[in-house]
């Protein structure tokens, strides 16, 4: 029972990370020190569905709760307290870097490791500057369904790679609000208000969204699981670059999306932000110590 509750909590945290521009599910899985099991589970979802679902059902429920909760809670927090909220997630990233470096540093550093690290940094730093402007009009029809499916698959693919934000890609392409507010948000508003005619109307666009997310995560998870077996050190150096540059991407992306609230924040917001960042670091370090102690008990 304790394992399922812990998996539920981890799933909630992973789900919360998905809609945040500059952050993602893969990065949160690294923060929680469960990245390899996370990837392996999704890579086996189609080939071993029953066995996989038996292992990760609590996490999947948690992810759903996290996504739903974050659509409202995190949007409210980012709109009203963007700096403390952003710095909390920065703290989560900073707290996870030592463990990520330990995973990457398996043998002598090679040229390919340095190249992949720098490529990861460049990708994350450059992505927030790609912004085509938000697409305002939304009308659901068959071409829109195909577009939602493709965009969701791309965003889900990115979400498995730590530091590459699927929501940041949607933001750059101009479809962030349409996907998260007009499609996913509208459905859960109808669901929580028990408006059954509206549920039937809004669930239709969610179907291509859900299919795209599942397919994207499964396909890229299979590829990443293969990379973790064949070239773990090189892959983790790439992750280290992606994750190490994430604090910049988080802060800059929040500034782009919530600029007015960001600029209106005074010095007190930065002071509070330092404390929320410290809390994020402390939370990650504490969780990692617990995981290490749990692993030692299991081994013994």
Secondary structure as UniProt FT lines:
FT   HELIX           2..18
FT   TURN            21..22
FT   HELIX           25..31
FT   TURN            32..33
FT   HELIX           35..43
FT   TURN            44..47
FT   HELIX           49..80
FT   HELIX           82..104
FT   HELIX           111..127
FT   TURN            128..129
FT   HELIX           142..160
FT   TURN            162..163
FT   HELIX           166..173
FT   HELIX           176..177
FT   HELIX           178..185
FT   HELIX           186..192
FT   TURN            193..194
FT   HELIX           196..230
FT   HELIX           232..244
FT   HELIX           246..257
FT   HELIX           259..264
FT   HELIX           267..299
//
